[in-house]
Amino acid sequence: MALNLCPSRLQLLPVSPEKTLVGNLRKSLPSLTPSQNLTGRRNPQLRRFGNGGRAPIGRAVKEEQTQIDGAVETGAVEIDLPSSKLVLVVGGTGGVGQLIVASLLRRNIKSHLLLRDPAKAKSLFGDLDENISKIWKGDTRYPHDLDPAIFEGVTHAICCTGTTAFPSRRWHGENTPEKVDWEGVRNLVSALPKTLKRFVLVSSVGVTKCDELPWSLMNLFGVLKFKKMAEDIVHKSGIPFTIIRAGRLTDGPYTSYDLNTLLQATAGKRRAVVIGQGDKLVGEASRLVVAEACIQTLDIDFTRGKIYEINSVEGEGPGNDPEKWKELFKAAES
């Protein structure tokens, strides 16, 4: 997770699966049950219990279904297509990470989830089909936890780990910015396969301004310093990377809520996206927007080796339209 300093009202980012626009599906398709995707087929990530019933759908997956339903209403829905990617998500049960995982599941993109607490993933995503998403127990703070088997076949990786900027209960057990944001990322980078096509790191705005107000206050316990050190090790690693520096995170985190209910009740208007470079942006970033940005950069070649800042503002956003995201990233470089 990137740096979060205050909660805010939830905003819904319209999201739809990849490729093949089919227009208004509501007119031509029956209502989808929670166990179906937009093609009417049963979702592969939902497994049957021995008694013939179904595993309960996790909260993050229900959120993605809510976003699909909203997209169907507007007529801007696309059908899932198979993907050759295998994406490693590190921090997949955090505020940004769970949205990334749910979106990958909805897109039928295979993933490996590196988690400290696999049981938490089940509460969020339900029983996952290991052919689609495989969970590995591990902790980036400790190199011996990074079993080489975790990385077998991985083509892309997204890291969205993090902790609080100021001392809190979350710091217990060596869960400090130094251990998580610096040492954890360093250990992960050392373990990533050299064949990786892209590594996306979620960082924070302000990392280059630790001695300036208000950033110096945020950095009292070193969170921005350690995030910048992590960025530097990624930059020097030789691995193809993109770094997303998020503004102050809003929308969630959802770890204590029913996502389906929460999204329906508090969908906001701040869906437009502002992307910049040079650590000049100051503002907020929706976790929904940050998650989508991470997934989009995996396929945008010119974002390789680049660092971007991202904010959310009032207005219509790019949703998950690849061309609109390309325009936003390209405009940031001009």
ZADO-1210 file (C-alpha; in nm, 4 decimals, padded with zeros to 6 digits):
<atoms>
<atom x="00.0000" y="00.0000" z="00.0000" code="MET" pos="1"/>
<atom x="00.1110" y="00.3509" z="-00.0657" code="ALA" pos="2"/>
<atom x="00.1109" y="00.6208" z="00.2003" code="LEU" pos="3"/>
<atom x="-00.2354" y="00.6943" z="00.3415" code="ASN" pos="4"/>
<atom x="-00.2829" y="00.9925" z="00.5682" code="LEU" pos="5"/>
<atom x="-00.6576" y="01.0421" z="00.5940" code="CYS" pos="6"/>
<atom x="-00.9790" y="00.8656" z="00.4916" code="PRO" pos="7"/>
<atom x="-01.2182" y="01.0107" z="00.2391" code="SER" pos="8"/>
<atom x="-01.5470" y="00.9475" z="00.0615" code="ARG" pos="9"/>
<atom x="-01.5482" y="00.6502" z="-00.1731" code="LEU" pos="10"/>
<atom x="-01.5483" y="00.7091" z="-00.5472" code="GLN" pos="11"/>
<atom x="-01.6337" y="00.4425" z="-00.8021" code="LEU" pos="12"/>
<atom x="-01.4043" y="00.3974" z="-01.1005" code="LEU" pos="13"/>
<atom x="-01.5994" y="00.2384" z="-01.3880" code="PRO" pos="14"/>
<atom x="-01.4154" y="-00.0741" z="-01.4953" code="VAL" pos="15"/>
<atom x="-01.4870" y="-00.3249" z="-01.7710" code="SER" pos="16"/>
<atom x="-01.2964" y="-00.6335" z="-01.8960" code="PRO" pos="17"/>
<atom x="-01.0387" y="-00.6292" z="-02.1776" code="GLU" pos="18"/>
<atom x="-01.0979" y="-00.6077" z="-02.5545" code="LYS" pos="19"/>
<atom x="-01.3996" y="-00.6588" z="-02.7849" code="THR" pos="20"/>
<atom x="-01.6673" y="-00.3954" z="-02.7305" code="LEU" pos="21"/>
<atom x="-02.0131" y="-00.5513" z="-02.7419" code="VAL" pos="22"/>
<atom x="-02.2337" y="-00.2522" z="-02.6682" code="GLY" pos="23"/>
<atom x="-02.5356" y="-00.2758" z="-02.4472" code="ASN" pos="24"/>
<atom x="-02.5377" y="-00.6304" z="-02.3138" code="LEU" pos="25"/>
<atom x="-02.8407" y="-00.5681" z="-02.0991" code="ARG" pos="26"/>
<atom x="-03.0584" y="-00.5912" z="-02.4106" code="LYS" pos="27"/>
<atom x="-02.9142" y="-00.9178" z="-02.5343" code="SER" pos="28"/>
<atom x="-02.7978" y="-01.1104" z="-02.2276" code="LEU" pos="29"/>
<atom x="-02.9888" y="-01.2411" z="-01.9271" code="PRO" pos="30"/>
<atom x="-02.9040" y="-01.1042" z="-01.5843" code="SER" pos="31"/>
<atom x="-02.5762" y="-01.2486" z="-01.4630" code="LEU" pos="32"/>
<atom x="-02.5628" y="-01.4475" z="-01.1452" code="THR" pos="33"/>
<atom x="-02.2647" y="-01.3974" z="-00.9102" code="PRO" pos="34"/>
<atom x="-02.1162" y="-01.7210" z="-01.0466" code="SER" pos="35"/>
<atom x="-02.1188" y="-01.6037" z="-01.4102" code="GLN" pos="36"/>
<atom x="-01.9033" y="-01.3651" z="-01.6068" code="ASN" pos="37"/>
<atom x="-02.0151" y="-01.1422" z="-01.8942" code="LEU" pos="38"/>
<atom x="-02.0124" y="-01.4279" z="-02.1438" code="THR" pos="39"/>
<atom x="-02.2623" y="-01.6246" z="-01.9330" code="GLY" pos="40"/>
<atom x="-01.9976" y="-01.8823" z="-01.8425" code="ARG" pos="41"/>
<atom x="-01.9328" y="-01.9685" z="-01.4817" code="ARG" pos="42"/>
<atom x="-01.6444" y="-01.7777" z="-01.3308" code="ASN" pos="43"/>
<atom x="-01.3369" y="-02.0040" z="-01.3018" code="PRO" pos="44"/>
<atom x="-01.2355" y="-01.8538" z="-00.9677" code="GLN" pos="45"/>
<atom x="-01.5420" y="-01.9991" z="-00.7892" code="LEU" pos="46"/>
<atom x="-01.5015" y="-02.3614" z="-00.6834" code="ARG" pos="47"/>
<atom x="-01.7688" y="-02.6085" z="-00.5784" code="ARG" pos="48"/>
<atom x="-01.7889" y="-02.7460" z="-00.2280" code="PHE" pos="49"/>
<atom x="-01.8269" y="-03.1206" z="-00.1817" code="GLY" pos="50"/>
<atom x="-02.2000" y="-03.0834" z="-00.1167" code="ASN" pos="51"/>
<atom x="-02.2566" y="-02.9212" z="-00.4560" code="GLY" pos="52"/>
<atom x="-02.2808" y="-02.5673" z="-00.3222" code="GLY" pos="53"/>
<atom x="-02.0536" y="-02.2783" z="-00.4083" code="ARG" pos="54"/>
<atom x="-01.7862" y="-02.0991" z="-00.2154" code="ALA" pos="55"/>
<atom x="-01.9060" y="-01.7581" z="-00.1011" code="PRO" pos="56"/>
<atom x="-01.7852" y="-01.4766" z="-00.3244" code="ILE" pos="57"/>
<atom x="-01.5229" y="-01.2633" z="-00.1508" code="GLY" pos="58"/>
<atom x="-01.5847" y="-00.8962" z="-00.0875" code="ARG" pos="59"/>
<atom x="-01.3326" y="-00.7686" z="-00.3406" code="ALA" pos="60"/>
<atom x="-01.4743" y="-00.9968" z="-00.6113" code="VAL" pos="61"/>
<atom x="-01.8250" y="-00.8704" z="-00.5314" code="LYS" pos="62"/>
<atom x="-01.6976" y="-00.5178" z="-00.5777" code="GLU" pos="63"/>
<atom x="-01.5725" y="-00.6041" z="-00.9252" code="GLU" pos="64"/>
<atom x="-01.9131" y="-00.7569" z="-01.0076" code="GLN" pos="65"/>
<atom x="-02.0759" y="-00.4308" z="-00.8939" code="THR" pos="66"/>
<atom x="-01.8527" y="-00.2336" z="-01.1287" code="GLN" pos="67"/>
<atom x="-01.9402" y="-00.4678" z="-01.4165" code="ILE" pos="68"/>
<atom x="-02.3126" y="-00.4276" z="-01.3479" code="ASP" pos="69"/>
<atom x="-02.2735" y="-00.0519" z="-01.3619" code="GLY" pos="70"/>
<atom x="-02.0833" y="-00.0737" z="-01.6891" code="ALA" pos="71"/>
<atom x="-02.3564" y="-00.2928" z="-01.8397" code="VAL" pos="72"/>
<atom x="-02.6107" y="-00.0236" z="-01.7557" code="GLU" pos="73"/>
<atom x="-02.4122" y="00.2318" z="-01.9582" code="THR" pos="74"/>
<atom x="-02.3592" y="-00.0027" z="-02.2523" code="GLY" pos="75"/>
<atom x="-01.9786" y="00.0181" z="-02.2349" code="ALA" pos="76"/>
<atom x="-01.8976" y="-00.3445" z="-02.1566" code="VAL" pos="77"/>
<atom x="-01.6343" y="-00.5699" z="-02.3060" code="GLU" pos="78"/>
<atom x="-01.5893" y="-00.9475" z="-02.2949" code="ILE" pos="79"/>
<atom x="-01.3033" y="-01.1155" z="-02.1062" code="ASP" pos="80"/>
<atom x="-01.0314" y="-01.2609" z="-02.3273" code="LEU" pos="81"/>
<atom x="-00.7616" y="-01.5082" z="-02.2200" code="PRO" pos="82"/>
<atom x="-00.4251" y="-01.3627" z="-02.1214" code="SER" pos="83"/>
<atom x="-00.0753" y="-01.5077" z="-02.1357" code="SER" pos="84"/>
<atom x="00.0292" y="-01.3054" z="-01.8309" code="LYS" pos="85"/>
<atom x="00.1093" y="-01.4509" z="-01.4911" code="LEU" pos="86"/>
<atom x="00.1146" y="-01.1563" z="-01.2504" code="VAL" pos="87"/>
<atom x="00.2740" y="-01.1737" z="-00.9069" code="LEU" pos="88"/>
<atom x="00.0899" y="-00.9435" z="-00.6644" code="VAL" pos="89"/>
<atom x="00.2724" y="-00.8594" z="-00.3417" code="VAL" pos="90"/>
<atom x="00.0469" y="-00.7025" z="-00.0798" code="GLY" pos="91"/>
<atom x="-00.2682" y="-00.8370" z="-00.2427" code="GLY" pos="92"/>
<atom x="-00.4930" y="-00.8035" z="00.0627" code="THR" pos="93"/>
<atom x="-00.4146" y="-00.4384" z="00.1311" code="GLY" pos="94"/>
<atom x="-00.6216" y="-00.1390" z="00.0272" code="GLY" pos="95"/>
<atom x="-00.4818" y="-00.1150" z="-00.3274" code="VAL" pos="96"/>
<atom x="-00.3714" y="-00.4767" z="-00.3592" code="GLY" pos="97"/>
<atom x="-00.7128" y="-00.6351" z="-00.3110" code="GLN" pos="98"/>
<atom x="-00.8525" y="-00.4180" z="-00.5913" code="LEU" pos="99"/>
<atom x="-00.5672" y="-00.5261" z="-00.8187" code="ILE" pos="100"/>
<atom x="-00.6319" y="-00.8934" z="-00.7421" code="VAL" pos="101"/>
<atom x="-01.0068" y="-00.8630" z="-00.7953" code="ALA" pos="102"/>
<atom x="-00.9507" y="-00.6867" z="-01.1270" code="SER" pos="103"/>
<atom x="-00.7059" y="-00.9541" z="-01.2430" code="LEU" pos="104"/>
<atom x="-00.9600" y="-01.2228" z="-01.1536" code="LEU" pos="105"/>
<atom x="-01.2302" y="-01.0445" z="-01.3476" code="ARG" pos="106"/>
<atom x="-01.0007" y="-01.0098" z="-01.6465" code="ARG" pos="107"/>
<atom x="-00.9146" y="-01.3829" z="-01.6317" code="ASN" pos="108"/>
<atom x="-00.5454" y="-01.2961" z="-01.5829" code="ILE" pos="109"/>
<atom x="-00.3563" y="-01.5586" z="-01.3851" code="LYS" pos="110"/>
<atom x="-00.1832" y="-01.4477" z="-01.0691" code="SER" pos="111"/>
<atom x="00.0383" y="-01.5545" z="-00.7825" code="HIS" pos="112"/>
<atom x="-00.0436" y="-01.3846" z="-00.4525" code="LEU" pos="113"/>
<atom x="00.2416" y="-01.3470" z="-00.2051" code="LEU" pos="114"/>
<atom x="00.0745" y="-01.2938" z="00.1344" code="LEU" pos="115"/>
<atom x="00.1629" y="-01.2995" z="00.5014" code="ARG" pos="116"/>
<atom x="-00.1882" y="-01.4211" z="00.5885" code="ASP" pos="117"/>
<atom x="-00.3485" y="-01.6474" z="00.3250" code="PRO" pos="118"/>
<atom x="-00.6661" y="-01.6777" z="00.5364" code="ALA" pos="119"/>
<atom x="-00.7312" y="-01.3090" z="00.4788" code="LYS" pos="120"/>
<atom x="-00.7369" y="-01.3692" z="00.1044" code="ALA" pos="121"/>
<atom x="-01.0130" y="-01.6263" z="00.1431" code="LYS" pos="122"/>
<atom x="-01.2269" y="-01.3766" z="00.3331" code="SER" pos="123"/>
<atom x="-01.1826" y="-01.1260" z="00.0491" code="LEU" pos="124"/>
<atom x="-01.1875" y="-01.3411" z="-00.2628" code="PHE" pos="125"/>
<atom x="-01.3546" y="-01.6666" z="-00.1597" code="GLY" pos="126"/>
<atom x="-01.2134" y="-02.0053" z="-00.2602" code="ASP" pos="127"/>
<atom x="-00.9778" y="-01.9402" z="-00.5505" code="LEU" pos="128"/>
<atom x="-00.9165" y="-02.1852" z="-00.8325" code="ASP" pos="129"/>
<atom x="-00.5411" y="-02.2499" z="-00.8214" code="GLU" pos="130"/>
<atom x="-00.5380" y="-02.2682" z="-01.2007" code="ASN" pos="131"/>
<atom x="-00.6297" y="-01.9002" z="-01.2001" code="ILE" pos="132"/>
<atom x="-00.4835" y="-01.7596" z="-00.8800" code="SER" pos="133"/>
<atom x="-00.2371" y="-01.9351" z="-00.6515" code="LYS" pos="134"/>
<atom x="-00.1617" y="-01.8181" z="-00.2995" code="ILE" pos="135"/>
<atom x="00.1872" y="-01.8336" z="-00.1504" code="TRP" pos="136"/>
<atom x="00.2562" y="-01.7624" z="00.2155" code="LYS" pos="137"/>
<atom x="00.5589" y="-01.5401" z="00.2560" code="GLY" pos="138"/>
<atom x="00.6926" y="-01.2106" z="00.3875" code="ASP" pos="139"/>
<atom x="00.9199" y="-00.9849" z="00.1848" code="THR" pos="140"/>
<atom x="01.0894" y="-00.8636" z="00.5041" code="ARG" pos="141"/>
<atom x="01.2616" y="-01.2018" z="00.5290" code="TYR" pos="142"/>
<atom x="01.4615" y="-01.3258" z="00.2268" code="PRO" pos="143"/>
<atom x="01.4253" y="-01.6915" z="00.3294" code="HIS" pos="144"/>
<atom x="01.0472" y="-01.6581" z="00.2797" code="ASP" pos="145"/>
<atom x="01.0896" y="-01.5858" z="-00.0908" code="LEU" pos="146"/>
<atom x="01.0833" y="-01.9422" z="-00.2237" code="ASP" pos="147"/>
<atom x="01.1964" y="-01.9546" z="-00.5904" code="PRO" pos="148"/>
<atom x="00.8820" y="-02.1550" z="-00.6685" code="ALA" pos="149"/>
<atom x="00.6774" y="-01.8401" z="-00.6069" code="ILE" pos="150"/>
<atom x="00.8335" y="-01.6788" z="-00.9124" code="PHE" pos="151"/>
<atom x="00.8149" y="-01.9723" z="-01.1547" code="GLU" pos="152"/>
<atom x="00.6425" y="-01.8634" z="-01.4741" code="GLY" pos="153"/>
<atom x="00.5790" y="-01.5104" z="-01.3477" code="VAL" pos="154"/>
<atom x="00.5809" y="-01.2586" z="-01.6346" code="THR" pos="155"/>
<atom x="00.4852" y="-00.9407" z="-01.4478" code="HIS" pos="156"/>
<atom x="00.4858" y="-00.8252" z="-01.0848" code="ALA" pos="157"/>
<atom x="00.3099" y="-00.5539" z="-00.8855" code="ILE" pos="158"/>
<atom x="00.4228" y="-00.4553" z="-00.5367" code="CYS" pos="159"/>
<atom x="00.1811" y="-00.2524" z="-00.3231" code="CYS" pos="160"/>
<atom x="00.3060" y="-00.3286" z="00.0265" code="THR" pos="161"/>
<atom x="00.3288" y="-00.0608" z="00.2916" code="GLY" pos="162"/>
<atom x="00.2602" y="00.0410" z="00.6486" code="THR" pos="163"/>
<atom x="00.1588" y="00.3559" z="00.8342" code="THR" pos="164"/>
<atom x="00.3681" y="00.6721" z="00.8242" code="ALA" pos="165"/>
<atom x="00.3516" y="00.7209" z="01.1991" code="PHE" pos="166"/>
<atom x="00.3909" y="00.4713" z="01.4850" code="PRO" pos="167"/>
<atom x="00.0779" y="00.2617" z="01.5308" code="SER" pos="168"/>
<atom x="-00.0307" y="-00.0901" z="01.6179" code="ARG" pos="169"/>
<atom x="00.0609" y="-00.1878" z="01.2624" code="ARG" pos="170"/>
<atom x="00.4263" y="-00.1296" z="01.3487" code="TRP" pos="171"/>
<atom x="00.4253" y="-00.4214" z="01.5922" code="HIS" pos="172"/>
<atom x="00.6422" y="-00.7134" z="01.4898" code="GLY" pos="173"/>
<atom x="00.8943" y="-00.5138" z="01.2853" code="GLU" pos="174"/>
<atom x="00.6263" y="-00.3799" z="01.0521" code="ASN" pos="175"/>
<atom x="00.7952" y="-00.0402" z="01.0229" code="THR" pos="176"/>
<atom x="00.8581" y="00.1656" z="00.7078" code="PRO" pos="177"/>
<atom x="01.2248" y="00.0654" z="00.7137" code="GLU" pos="178"/>
<atom x="01.1414" y="-00.3062" z="00.7218" code="LYS" pos="179"/>
<atom x="00.8456" y="-00.2961" z="00.4814" code="VAL" pos="180"/>
<atom x="00.9075" y="-00.0112" z="00.2377" code="ASP" pos="181"/>
<atom x="01.2841" y="-00.0470" z="00.2145" code="TRP" pos="182"/>
<atom x="01.4105" y="-00.3907" z="00.3171" code="GLU" pos="183"/>
<atom x="01.1018" y="-00.5708" z="00.1895" code="GLY" pos="184"/>
<atom x="01.1242" y="-00.4155" z="-00.1558" code="VAL" pos="185"/>
<atom x="01.4997" y="-00.4722" z="-00.1696" code="ARG" pos="186"/>
<atom x="01.4540" y="-00.8413" z="-00.0878" code="ASN" pos="187"/>
<atom x="01.1762" y="-00.8762" z="-00.3433" code="LEU" pos="188"/>
<atom x="01.3782" y="-00.7122" z="-00.6211" code="VAL" pos="189"/>
<atom x="01.6676" y="-00.9490" z="-00.5499" code="SER" pos="190"/>
<atom x="01.4352" y="-01.2489" z="-00.5872" code="ALA" pos="191"/>
<atom x="01.2482" y="-01.1431" z="-00.9022" code="LEU" pos="192"/>
<atom x="01.3290" y="-01.3414" z="-01.2187" code="PRO" pos="193"/>
<atom x="01.5508" y="-01.1676" z="-01.4717" code="LYS" pos="194"/>
<atom x="01.3014" y="-01.2632" z="-01.7421" code="THR" pos="195"/>
<atom x="01.0350" y="-01.0379" z="-01.5902" code="LEU" pos="196"/>
<atom x="00.8604" y="-00.8189" z="-01.8471" code="LYS" pos="197"/>
<atom x="00.7531" y="-00.5481" z="-01.6032" code="ARG" pos="198"/>
<atom x="00.7697" y="-00.4682" z="-01.2323" code="PHE" pos="199"/>
<atom x="00.5290" y="-00.2047" z="-01.0997" code="VAL" pos="200"/>
<atom x="00.6010" y="-00.0476" z="-00.7611" code="LEU" pos="201"/>
<atom x="00.3408" y="00.1627" z="-00.5785" code="VAL" pos="202"/>
<atom x="00.5195" y="00.4473" z="-00.4015" code="SER" pos="203"/>
<atom x="00.4143" y="00.7912" z="-00.2764" code="SER" pos="204"/>
<atom x="00.4259" y="01.1516" z="-00.3891" code="VAL" pos="205"/>
<atom x="00.6701" y="01.3653" z="-00.1931" code="GLY" pos="206"/>
<atom x="00.9544" y="01.1135" z="-00.1770" code="VAL" pos="207"/>
<atom x="01.1999" y="01.3610" z="-00.3288" code="THR" pos="208"/>
<atom x="01.0949" y="01.6422" z="-00.0918" code="LYS" pos="209"/>
<atom x="01.1644" y="01.4989" z="00.2513" code="CYS" pos="210"/>
<atom x="01.3183" y="01.8249" z="00.3707" code="ASP" pos="211"/>
<atom x="01.0294" y="02.0464" z="00.2557" code="GLU" pos="212"/>
<atom x="00.6962" y="02.1181" z="00.4234" code="LEU" pos="213"/>
<atom x="00.4541" y="01.9444" z="00.4462" code="PRO" pos="214"/>
<atom x="00.6566" y="01.6417" z="00.3404" code="TRP" pos="215"/>
<atom x="00.9080" y="01.6798" z="00.6226" code="SER" pos="216"/>
<atom x="00.6232" y="01.6293" z="00.8705" code="LEU" pos="217"/>
<atom x="00.5087" y="01.3153" z="00.6920" code="MET" pos="218"/>
<atom x="00.8657" y="01.1906" z="00.6934" code="ASN" pos="219"/>
<atom x="00.9242" y="01.2343" z="01.0677" code="LEU" pos="220"/>
<atom x="00.9654" y="00.8570" z="01.1044" code="PHE" pos="221"/>
<atom x="01.1274" y="00.8010" z="00.7660" code="GLY" pos="222"/>
<atom x="00.8445" y="00.6650" z="00.5511" code="VAL" pos="223"/>
<atom x="00.9189" y="00.8863" z="00.2503" code="LEU" pos="224"/>
<atom x="01.2946" y="00.8347" z="00.2854" code="LYS" pos="225"/>
<atom x="01.2548" y="00.4573" z="00.2822" code="PHE" pos="226"/>
<atom x="01.0132" y="00.4640" z="-00.0114" code="LYS" pos="227"/>
<atom x="01.2669" y="00.6691" z="-00.2079" code="LYS" pos="228"/>
<atom x="01.5405" y="00.4196" z="-00.1192" code="MET" pos="229"/>
<atom x="01.3149" y="00.1444" z="-00.2534" code="ALA" pos="230"/>
<atom x="01.2595" y="00.3382" z="-00.5749" code="GLU" pos="231"/>
<atom x="01.6343" y="00.3761" z="-00.6162" code="ASP" pos="232"/>
<atom x="01.7025" y="00.0038" z="-00.5767" code="ILE" pos="233"/>
<atom x="01.4325" y="-00.0730" z="-00.8338" code="VAL" pos="234"/>
<atom x="01.5827" y="00.1817" z="-01.0726" code="HIS" pos="235"/>
<atom x="01.9288" y="00.0274" z="-01.0420" code="LYS" pos="236"/>
<atom x="01.8112" y="-00.3349" z="-01.0630" code="SER" pos="237"/>
<atom x="01.8059" y="-00.3653" z="-01.4413" code="GLY" pos="238"/>
<atom x="01.4511" y="-00.5059" z="-01.4237" code="ILE" pos="239"/>
<atom x="01.1955" y="-00.3346" z="-01.6511" code="PRO" pos="240"/>
<atom x="00.9947" y="-00.1194" z="-01.4109" code="PHE" pos="241"/>
<atom x="00.7272" y="00.1438" z="-01.3713" code="THR" pos="242"/>
<atom x="00.6837" y="00.3357" z="-01.0464" code="ILE" pos="243"/>
<atom x="00.3452" y="00.4828" z="-00.9543" code="ILE" pos="244"/>
<atom x="00.3658" y="00.7536" z="-00.6876" code="ARG" pos="245"/>
<atom x="00.0171" y="00.7840" z="-00.5447" code="ALA" pos="246"/>
<atom x="-00.1262" y="01.0910" z="-00.3788" code="GLY" pos="247"/>
<atom x="-00.2990" y="01.0646" z="-00.0415" code="ARG" pos="248"/>
<atom x="-00.5054" y="00.7494" z="-00.0735" code="LEU" pos="249"/>
<atom x="-00.8855" y="00.7628" z="-00.0635" code="THR" pos="250"/>
<atom x="-01.1669" y="00.5078" z="-00.1127" code="ASP" pos="251"/>
<atom x="-01.1257" y="00.2505" z="00.1591" code="GLY" pos="252"/>
<atom x="-00.9301" y="00.0551" z="00.2593" code="PRO" pos="253"/>
<atom x="-01.2034" y="-00.2044" z="00.2300" code="TYR" pos="254"/>
<atom x="-01.0652" y="-00.4709" z="00.4612" code="THR" pos="255"/>
<atom x="-01.3382" y="-00.4162" z="00.7229" code="SER" pos="256"/>
<atom x="-01.6354" y="-00.3581" z="00.4934" code="TYR" pos="257"/>
<atom x="-01.8699" y="-00.5355" z="00.2569" code="ASP" pos="258"/>
<atom x="-01.7390" y="-00.3925" z="-00.0687" code="LEU" pos="259"/>
<atom x="-02.0566" y="-00.4495" z="-00.2662" code="ASN" pos="260"/>
<atom x="-02.2678" y="-00.2476" z="-00.0222" code="THR" pos="261"/>
<atom x="-02.0044" y="00.0196" z="00.0315" code="LEU" pos="262"/>
<atom x="-01.9515" y="00.0904" z="-00.3373" code="LEU" pos="263"/>
<atom x="-02.3198" y="00.1103" z="-00.4145" code="GLN" pos="264"/>
<atom x="-02.3824" y="00.3463" z="-00.1253" code="ALA" pos="265"/>
<atom x="-02.0968" y="00.5941" z="-00.1660" code="THR" pos="266"/>
<atom x="-01.9966" y="00.6112" z="-00.5323" code="ALA" pos="267"/>
<atom x="-01.8487" y="00.9570" z="-00.5842" code="GLY" pos="268"/>
<atom x="-01.7638" y="01.1882" z="-00.8721" code="LYS" pos="269"/>
<atom x="-01.3827" y="01.2086" z="-00.8450" code="ARG" pos="270"/>
<atom x="-01.3072" y="00.9614" z="-01.1228" code="ARG" pos="271"/>
<atom x="-01.0915" y="01.1774" z="-01.3466" code="ALA" pos="272"/>
<atom x="-00.7181" y="01.1083" z="-01.3383" code="VAL" pos="273"/>
<atom x="-00.4258" y="01.3499" z="-01.3301" code="VAL" pos="274"/>
<atom x="-00.0816" y="01.2041" z="-01.4060" code="ILE" pos="275"/>
<atom x="00.2413" y="01.3955" z="-01.3710" code="GLY" pos="276"/>
<atom x="00.6170" y="01.3553" z="-01.3444" code="GLN" pos="277"/>
<atom x="00.8897" y="01.5215" z="-01.1416" code="GLY" pos="278"/>
<atom x="00.7145" y="01.4811" z="-00.8033" code="ASP" pos="279"/>
<atom x="00.5105" y="01.7976" z="-00.8530" code="LYS" pos="280"/>
<atom x="00.1578" y="01.6733" z="-00.7823" code="LEU" pos="281"/>
<atom x="-00.0091" y="01.7377" z="-00.4475" code="VAL" pos="282"/>
<atom x="-00.3491" y="01.5861" z="-00.3810" code="GLY" pos="283"/>
<atom x="-00.5474" y="01.2678" z="-00.3365" code="GLU" pos="284"/>
<atom x="-00.5612" y="00.9441" z="-00.5332" code="ALA" pos="285"/>
<atom x="-00.8448" y="00.6945" z="-00.5325" code="SER" pos="286"/>
<atom x="-00.7294" y="00.3424" z="-00.4572" code="ARG" pos="287"/>
<atom x="-00.9490" y="00.2325" z="-00.7473" code="LEU" pos="288"/>
<atom x="-00.7546" y="00.4616" z="-00.9812" code="VAL" pos="289"/>
<atom x="-00.4151" y="00.3535" z="-00.8469" code="VAL" pos="290"/>
<atom x="-00.5029" y="-00.0152" z="-00.8887" code="ALA" pos="291"/>
<atom x="-00.6170" y="00.0397" z="-01.2463" code="GLU" pos="292"/>
<atom x="-00.3053" y="00.2429" z="-01.3273" code="ALA" pos="293"/>
<atom x="-00.0847" y="-00.0443" z="-01.2092" code="CYS" pos="294"/>
<atom x="-00.2615" y="-00.2928" z="-01.4359" code="ILE" pos="295"/>
<atom x="-00.2631" y="-00.0585" z="-01.7351" code="GLN" pos="296"/>
<atom x="00.1116" y="00.0096" z="-01.7213" code="THR" pos="297"/>
<atom x="00.1839" y="-00.3609" z="-01.7647" code="LEU" pos="298"/>
<atom x="00.0890" y="-00.3228" z="-02.1319" code="ASP" pos="299"/>
<atom x="00.2056" y="00.0312" z="-02.2116" code="ILE" pos="300"/>
<atom x="00.5565" y="-00.0044" z="-02.3506" code="ASP" pos="301"/>
<atom x="00.6619" y="00.3587" z="-02.3180" code="PHE" pos="302"/>
<atom x="00.6005" y="00.3585" z="-01.9405" code="THR" pos="303"/>
<atom x="00.8939" y="00.1213" z="-01.8978" code="ARG" pos="304"/>
<atom x="01.1676" y="00.2776" z="-01.6869" code="GLY" pos="305"/>
<atom x="00.9461" y="00.5739" z="-01.5930" code="LYS" pos="306"/>
<atom x="00.8141" y="00.7236" z="-01.2704" code="ILE" pos="307"/>
<atom x="00.4703" y="00.8857" z="-01.2570" code="TYR" pos="308"/>
<atom x="00.2631" y="01.0637" z="-00.9960" code="GLU" pos="309"/>
<atom x="-00.1132" y="01.0110" z="-00.9914" code="ILE" pos="310"/>
<atom x="-00.4079" y="01.2026" z="-00.8431" code="ASN" pos="311"/>
<atom x="-00.7869" y="01.1796" z="-00.8689" code="SER" pos="312"/>
<atom x="-01.0113" y="01.4804" z="-00.9339" code="VAL" pos="313"/>
<atom x="-01.3802" y="01.5366" z="-00.9983" code="GLU" pos="314"/>
<atom x="-01.4960" y="01.4369" z="-01.3440" code="GLY" pos="315"/>
<atom x="-01.5309" y="01.1375" z="-01.5706" code="GLU" pos="316"/>
<atom x="-01.2332" y="00.9026" z="-01.5685" code="GLY" pos="317"/>
<atom x="-01.0680" y="00.6699" z="-01.8197" code="PRO" pos="318"/>
<atom x="-01.2275" y="00.3591" z="-01.6660" code="GLY" pos="319"/>
<atom x="-01.0159" y="00.0745" z="-01.7986" code="ASN" pos="320"/>
<atom x="-00.9940" y="00.2020" z="-02.1557" code="ASP" pos="321"/>
<atom x="-00.6306" y="00.1309" z="-02.2615" code="PRO" pos="322"/>
<atom x="-00.6231" y="00.4111" z="-02.5172" code="GLU" pos="323"/>
<atom x="-00.7372" y="00.6729" z="-02.2657" code="LYS" pos="324"/>
<atom x="-00.4744" y="00.5561" z="-02.0182" code="TRP" pos="325"/>
<atom x="-00.2060" y="00.5739" z="-02.2874" code="LYS" pos="326"/>
<atom x="-00.3095" y="00.9321" z="-02.3605" code="GLU" pos="327"/>
<atom x="-00.2873" y="01.0235" z="-01.9925" code="LEU" pos="328"/>
<atom x="00.0578" y="00.8723" z="-01.9453" code="PHE" pos="329"/>
<atom x="00.1840" y="01.0233" z="-02.2716" code="LYS" pos="330"/>
<atom x="00.0505" y="01.3685" z="-02.1794" code="ALA" pos="331"/>
<atom x="00.2428" y="01.3534" z="-01.8512" code="ALA" pos="332"/>
<atom x="00.5675" y="01.3297" z="-02.0479" code="GLU" pos="333"/>
<atom x="00.5053" y="01.6285" z="-02.2702" code="SER" pos="334"/>
</atoms>
